[in-house]
Amino acid sequence: MVKRLIQSVKSVLFADPNLLYKEERGIVDKPFYFPGTNGNSVLLIHGWTSTPYEVRRLGKYLNENGYTVSGPMLRGHGTVPKNLEGLKWTDWLSDLEAAFEELQKDCGKVYVAGTSIGGNLAILLAIRKKSIAGLVLMATPYRLKFESAVVAFAKIIGRFKKYNKKFYPPTFGMTTTITRLISYQSYPIASALETFDLVKDSRRRLAEVTEPCLIMQSTSDHIVTKNSSEKIFQKIGSAKKEKRFVKRAYHTFISDIKNEHVFEDILNFLEKN
């Protein structure tokens, strides 16, 4: 009992995300792989323009609880924005298929969790890989805010320039936000249009997903529509499905969240399925 209590105090669950970031700056642009002890695994998928560090703290927590955890780097990420040029969202899906197949070689059950666009990729991966044991979709857009207008505008300005800078709302664009610190701050407009196509395709095919699913969204999300999680919950083909809301959090909340119930909710979902 005492040993378990000591271990829990040391757990990444109680670590401050910003202090961790200061200690781990040398690995923010690196993929990770944590071997586990329970024979099961989790594939974690970061968001567009970000890096695997976005989901690393969740990965360490799940690994502390026995799971083998893989956080691959999607092509074109973790380097410079120019490396996103010419890439299709299908390239990222191919990266994930390879990572999933590697986990499947040595682990019994393989779960998949993605944040933001990583969640859309998880949806399409689940359609291709029916052996996936369960899905965790975090901040996953069913539809992006002002999607039609934004896509039309991007296509117009894309005729005159190749890159655009990110915009952050005053409340959730603090410079200390982990996702902001590790992400590209400019991006190829053509790559942004790829993400819109990805969202559209995953939205169209939700009914084909049959794996158990946990859907999580911030109540303050400034990127996806307020009803995204509800729409995914309604339209996904999974017989077993749950949804959770996270209060007062940035869009991709998983790297910055300090209320540990989010990590625990994810672990409980994996344990139940």
Protein Blocks (a to p, Z undefined) as FASTA:
>chain_A
ZZmmmmmmmpmklpcfklmmmmmmmmmmcccddddfkopacdddddehiafklmmmmmmm
mmmnopacdddddehiaiafklmgopafklmmmmmmmmmmmmmmmpcbdcdddehjlmmm
mmmmmmmmmmbgbdcdehiafbdghklmmmmmmmmmmmmpmbdcddddfklmcfklmklm
mmcfbdcfklmmmmmmmmmmmmmmmmmpmbdcdddddfkbckbcfklmmmmmmmpmbfbd
cddddehiafklmlmpcblklmmmmmmmmmmZZ
